[in-house]
């Protein structure tokens, strides 16, 4: 088919639907998340990381909408000459907003997982740190190569400079390969962040129904991962120099779906107290610990270690026992009463998920079970 026979089709309406339909849901969940965290006095780094992701998402939506309105997804021969440079320039400017928006969104999810898993999961924390840092490095390199591939930079949207010999560019496939690497690693990270919570949800003391619900809520990032996988496969078509406006349609569509799903997946678990209030009229209670969060109820949970090396029973003259936790092999009595008898009961080290504010109570129960053995 010759170029003159290419159909004069404007796919802008469909692309605008992909842009704006997820926007109200993502925006509402961001607001709900912050309302829930502020009401419970537990704002954290994961909340502040999702905010720039949403801001970059909104900026990208505005730029993409302007691009579509000026014929950005039609065949290039049907785009007015006065609009073509503007459309191509918007495509270039829009690139870092999508890349860094996804970076902040995935970082928020990683910080949230680190937050609810507590300090007992060193391997999880190390896994999250390594992968998020690698993704950040790849994203920065991707943007740097993208803007540095041509000199002067105006050759990125004005191809006449390249044809006339007034500009030089590196091989286009270098930028395409790096962009595909960044997108593929982002897809891997989406799946990893969605599946990692399964490794500690099995330790929650909740029924199977609630456990499955938590797995579903925390696994919503799989949808973003699927979008990222499809997006990765569309880079080759978008790299077309002969018809860049038409070829970038699929890439824009899947990129516009990935970022809001990242934001939605990141905001649903922290927003659950508000959902419980609306649906079940459960009051949004202030958290006992600002760093704890339970995705299953309005009370906070955290995976914490319970370590008791020894436990002391002190029996006084009235034959009643007083319990004192101790980290020494030979405990020292709390007073000088000669009638007191001391006994050391060995307690095994354990770890469990217990409600915040009930650490001492749970430790007492563990010790009581040990003394009856």
For each residue, the residues with C-beta under 8 A, 3 or more apart:
1: 5 6
2: 5 6
3: 6 77
4: 77
5: 1 2
6: 1 2 3 75 77 78
7: 75
8: 74 75 78
9: 74 75
10: 13 71 73 74
11: 14 15 73 74 249
12: 15 16 68 69 71 72 73 74
13: 10 16 17
14: 11 17 18 253
15: 11 12 18 19 64 68 73 249 252 253 256
16: 12 13 19 20 65 68
17: 13 14 20 21
18: 14 15 21 22 253 256 257
19: 15 16 23 61 64 65 68 256
20: 16 17 23 61 65
21: 17 18 24
22: 18 25 26 257 260 261 264
23: 19 20 26 27 58 61 260
24: 21 27 28
25: 22 28 29 260 264
26: 22 23 29 30 54 57 260 263 264 267
27: 23 24 30 31 54
28: 24 25 31 32
29: 25 26 32 33 263 264 267 268 271
30: 26 27 33 34 50 51 54 263 267
31: 27 28 34 35
32: 28 29 35 36 267 271 274 275
33: 29 30 36 37 47 50 267 270 271
34: 30 31 37 38 43 47 51
35: 31 32 38 39 274
36: 32 33 39 40 270 271 272 273 274 284
37: 33 34 40 42 43 44 47 270
38: 34 35 41 43
39: 35 36 273 284 286
40: 36 37 273 284 285 286 287
41: 38 286 287 290
42: 37 287 289 290 291 292 293 300
43: 34 37 38 47 48 290
44: 37 47 48 111 115 290 291
45: 48 49 111
46: 49 50 108 109 111 112 115 266 270
47: 33 34 37 43 44 50 51 108 270
48: 43 44 45 51 52
49: 45 46 52 53 104 105 107 108 111
50: 30 33 46 47 53 54 104 105 108 263 266 267
51: 30 34 47 48 54 55
52: 48 49 55 56 100 101 104
53: 49 50 56 57 101 102 103 104 105 108 259 262 263 266
54: 26 27 30 50 51 57 58 263
55: 51 52 58 59
56: 52 53 59 60 97 98 100 101 104
57: 26 53 54 60 61 97 101 259 260 263
58: 23 54 55 61 62
59: 55 56 62 63 97
60: 56 57 63 64 94 97 98 101 256 259
61: 19 20 23 57 58 64 65 256
62: 58 59 65 66
63: 59 60 66 67 90 93 94 97
64: 15 19 60 61 67 68 72 90 94 252 256
65: 16 19 20 61 62 68 69
66: 62 63 69 70 90
67: 63 64 70 72 87 90 91 94
68: 12 15 16 19 64 65 71 72 73
69: 12 65 66 72
70: 66 67 79 83 86 87 90
71: 10 12 68 74 78 79 80 83 87 245
72: 12 64 67 68 69 79 87 90 91 245 248
73: 10 11 12 15 68 245 246 248 249 252
74: 8 9 10 11 12 71 78 79 245 246
75: 6 7 8 9 78 79 243 245 246
76: 79 84 242 243 244 245 246
77: 3 4 6
78: 6 8 71 74 75
79: 70 71 72 74 75 76 83 84 87 245
80: 71 83 84
81: 84 85
82: 85 86
83: 70 71 79 80 86 87
84: 76 79 80 81 87 88 245
85: 81 82 88 89 157 158
86: 70 82 83 89 90
87: 67 70 71 72 79 83 84 90 91 245
88: 84 85 91 92 156 157 158 244 245
89: 85 86 92 93 157
90: 63 64 66 67 70 72 86 87 93 94
91: 67 72 87 88 94 95 157 244 248
92: 88 89 95 147 156 157
93: 63 89 90
94: 60 63 64 67 90 91 97 98
95: 91 92 98 99 143 146 147
96: 99 100 143 146
97: 56 57 59 60 63 94 100 101
98: 56 60 94 95 101 102 255 259
99: 95 96 102 103 139 142 143 182
100: 52 56 96 97 103 104 139 143
101: 52 53 56 57 60 97 98 104 105 259
102: 53 98 99 105 106 139 186 258 259 262
103: 53 99 100 106 107 135 136 139
104: 49 50 52 53 56 100 101 107 108
105: 49 50 53 101 102 108 109 259 262 263 266
106: 102 103 109 110 132 135 186 189 190 193 262
107: 49 103 104 110 111 132 136
108: 46 47 49 50 53 104 105 111 112 266
109: 46 105 106 112 113 193 221 262 265 266
110: 106 107 113 114 128 131 132 193
111: 44 45 46 49 107 108 114 115
112: 46 108 109 115 116 266 269 270 293
113: 109 110 116 117 124 128 193 196 197
114: 110 111 117 124 125 128
115: 44 46 111 112 291 292 293
116: 112 113 197 292 293 294 295 301 302 303
117: 113 114 120 121 124 125 197 200 302 303
118: 121 302 303 304
119: 122 304 305
120: 117 303 304 305 351
121: 117 118 124 125 200 303
122: 119 125 126
123: 126 127
124: 113 114 117 121 127 128 196 199 200
125: 114 117 121 122 128 129
126: 122 123 129 130
127: 123 124 130 131 192 196
128: 110 113 114 124 125 131 132 196
129: 125 126 132 133
130: 126 127 133 134
131: 110 127 128 134 135 189 192
132: 106 107 110 128 129 135 136 189
133: 129 130 136 137
134: 130 131 137 138 185
135: 103 106 131 132 138 139 182 185 186 189
136: 103 107 132 133 139 140
137: 133 134 140 141
138: 134 135 141 142 178 181 182 185
139: 99 100 102 103 135 136 142 143 182
140: 136 137 143 144
141: 137 138 144 145 178 182
142: 99 138 139 145 146 178 179 181 182
143: 95 96 99 100 139 140 146 147
144: 140 141 147 148
145: 141 142 148 149 174 175 178
146: 95 96 142 143 149 175 178 179
147: 92 95 143 144 153 156
148: 144 145 151 153
149: 145 146 156 169 170 172 174 175
150: 153 155 156 162 167 168 169 170
151: 148 155 167 168 169
152: 155 161 167
153: 147 148 150 156
154: 157 158 161 167
155: 150 151 152 158 159 161 162 166 167 168 169
156: 88 92 147 149 150 153
157: 85 88 89 91 92 154
158: 85 88 154 155 161
159: 155 162 163 241
160: 163 164
161: 152 154 155 158 164 166 167
162: 150 155 159 165 166 167 168 169
163: 159 160
164: 160 161
165: 162
166: 155 161 162
167: 150 151 152 154 155 161 162
168: 150 151 155 162
169: 149 150 151 155 162 172
170: 149 150 174 175
171: 174
172: 149 169 175 176 239 241
173: 176 177 239
174: 145 149 170 171 177 178
175: 145 146 149 170 172 178 179 239
176: 172 173 179 180 235 236 239
177: 173 174 180 181
178: 138 141 142 145 146 174 175 181 182
179: 142 146 175 176 182 183 235
180: 176 177 183 184 232 235
181: 138 142 177 178 184 185
182: 99 135 138 139 141 142 178 179 185 186
183: 179 180 186 187 228 231 232 235
184: 180 181 187 188 228 229 232
185: 134 135 138 181 182 188 189
186: 102 106 135 182 183 189 190 228 258
187: 183 184 190 191 225 226 228 229 231 232
188: 184 185 191 192 225
189: 106 131 132 135 185 186 192 193
190: 106 186 187 193 194 221 222 224 225 228 262
191: 187 188 194 195 221 222 225
192: 127 131 188 189 195 196
193: 106 109 110 113 189 190 196 221
194: 190 191 197 218 219 220 221 222 225 265
195: 191 192 198 219 222
196: 113 124 127 128 192 193 199
197: 113 116 117 194 200 201 214 215 218 219
198: 195 201 202 215 219
199: 124 196 202
200: 117 121 124 197 203 204 303 353
201: 197 198 204 211 214 215 218
202: 198 199 211
203: 200 303 351 352 353
204: 200 201 210 211 214 296 301 353
205: 352 353
206: 210 211 214 296
207: 210 211
208: 211 212
209: 212 213
210: 204 206 207 213 214 296
211: 201 202 204 206 207 208 214 215
212: 208 209 215 216
213: 209 210 216 217 296
214: 197 201 204 206 210 211 217 218 295 296
215: 197 198 201 211 212 218 219
216: 212 213 219 220
217: 213 214 220 268 269 272 295
218: 194 197 201 214 215 221 269 295
219: 194 195 197 198 215 216 222
220: 194 216 217 223 224 261 264 265 268
221: 109 190 191 193 194 218 224 225 261 262 265 266
222: 190 191 194 195 219 225 226
223: 220 226 227 261 265
224: 190 220 221 227 228 258 259 261 262 265
225: 187 188 190 191 194 221 222 228 229
226: 187 222 223 229 230
227: 223 224 230 231 254 255 257 258 261
228: 183 184 186 187 190 224 225 231 232 254 258
229: 184 187 225 226 232 233
230: 226 227 233 234 254
231: 183 187 227 228 234 235 251 254 255 258
232: 180 183 184 187 228 229 235
233: 229 230 236
234: 230 231 237 238 250 251 254
235: 176 179 180 183 231 232 238 239 251
236: 176 233 239
237: 234 240 247 248 250 251
238: 234 235 244 247 248 250 251
239: 172 173 175 176 235 236 247
240: 237 243 244 246 247
241: 159 172 244
242: 76
243: 75 76 240 246 247
244: 76 88 91 238 240 241 247 248
245: 71 72 73 74 75 76 79 84 87 88 248
246: 73 74 75 76 240 243 249
247: 237 238 239 240 243 244 251
248: 72 73 91 237 238 244 245 251 252
249: 11 15 73 246 252 253
250: 234 237 238 253 254
251: 231 234 235 237 238 247 248 254 255
252: 15 64 73 248 249 255 256
253: 14 15 18 249 250 256 257
254: 227 228 230 231 234 250 251 257 258
255: 98 227 231 251 252 258 259
256: 15 18 19 60 61 64 252 253 259 260
257: 18 22 227 253 254 260 261
258: 102 186 224 227 228 231 254 255 261 262
259: 53 57 60 98 101 102 105 224 255 256 262 263
260: 22 23 25 26 57 256 257 263 264
261: 22 220 221 223 224 227 257 258 264 265
262: 53 102 105 106 109 190 221 224 258 259 265 266
263: 26 29 30 50 53 54 57 105 259 260 266 267
264: 22 25 26 29 220 260 261 267 268
265: 109 194 220 221 223 224 261 262 268
266: 46 50 53 105 108 109 112 221 262 263
267: 26 29 30 32 33 50 263 264 270 271
268: 29 217 220 264 265 271 272
269: 112 217 218 272 293 295
270: 33 36 37 46 47 112 267 293
271: 29 32 33 36 267 268 274 275
272: 36 217 268 269 275 276 295 296
273: 36 39 40 276 277 282 284 285 298
274: 32 35 36 271 277 278 284
275: 32 271 272 278 279
276: 272 273 279 280 282 284 297 298
277: 273 274 280 281 282 283 284
278: 274 275
279: 275 276
280: 276 277
281: 277
282: 273 276 277 298
283: 277 298
284: 36 39 40 273 274 276 277 298
285: 40 273 298 299
286: 39 40 41
287: 40 41 42 290 292 293 300 356
288: 292 300 356 357
289: 42 292 300 302 356 357
290: 41 42 43 44 287
291: 42 44 115 302
292: 42 115 116 287 288 289 300 301 302 356
293: 42 112 115 116 269 270 287 300 301 302
294: 116 297 298 299 300 301 302 355
295: 116 214 217 218 269 272
296: 204 206 210 213 214 272 301
297: 276 294
298: 273 276 282 283 284 285 294
299: 285 294 355 356
300: 42 287 288 289 292 293 294 355 356 357
301: 116 204 292 293 294 296 353 354 355 356
302: 116 117 118 289 291 292 293 294 353 354 356
303: 116 117 118 120 121 200 203 351 352 353
304: 118 119 120 351 352 353 354 359
305: 119 120 349 351
306: 349 350 351 352 354 359 362 363 366
307: 349
308: 311 325 347 349 363 366 367
309: 326 327 328 329 347 349
310: 326 327 328 329 331 344 345 346 347
311: 308 323 324 325 326 344 345 346 347 367 370 371
312: 323 324 325 326 331 342 343 344 345
313: 321 322 323 342 343 345 371
314: 321 322 323 324 333 334 340 341 342
315: 319 320 321 322 340 341 343
316: 319 320 322 337 339 340
317: 337 339 340
318:
319: 315 316
320: 315 316
321: 313 314 315
322: 313 314 315 316 334
323: 311 312 313 314 364 367
324: 311 312 314 331 334
325: 308 311 312 363 367
326: 309 310 311 312 331 344
327: 309 310
328: 309 310 331 332
329: 309 310 344
330: 344
331: 310 312 324 326 328 342 344
332: 328
333: 314 336 337 340 342
334: 314 322 324
335: 340
336: 333
337: 316 317 333 340
338:
339: 316 317
340: 314 315 316 317 333 335 337
341: 314 315
342: 312 313 314 331 333
343: 312 313 315
344: 310 311 312 326 329 330 331
345: 310 311 312 313 367 370 371
346: 310 311 370
347: 308 309 310 311 366 367 370
348: 370
349: 305 306 307 308 309
350: 306 366
351: 120 203 303 304 305 306
352: 203 205 303 304 306 362
353: 200 203 204 205 301 302 303 304
354: 301 302 304 306 358 359 362
355: 294 299 300 301 358
356: 287 288 289 292 299 300 301 302 359
357: 288 289 300
358: 354 355 361 362
359: 304 306 354 356 362 363
360: 363 364
361: 358 364 365
362: 306 352 354 358 359 365 366
363: 306 308 325 359 360 366 367
364: 323 360 361 367 368
365: 361 362 368 369
366: 306 308 347 350 362 363 369 370
367: 308 311 323 325 345 347 363 364 370 371
368: 364 365 371 372
369: 365 366 372 373
370: 311 345 346 347 348 366 367 373
371: 311 313 345 367 368
372: 368 369
373: 369 370
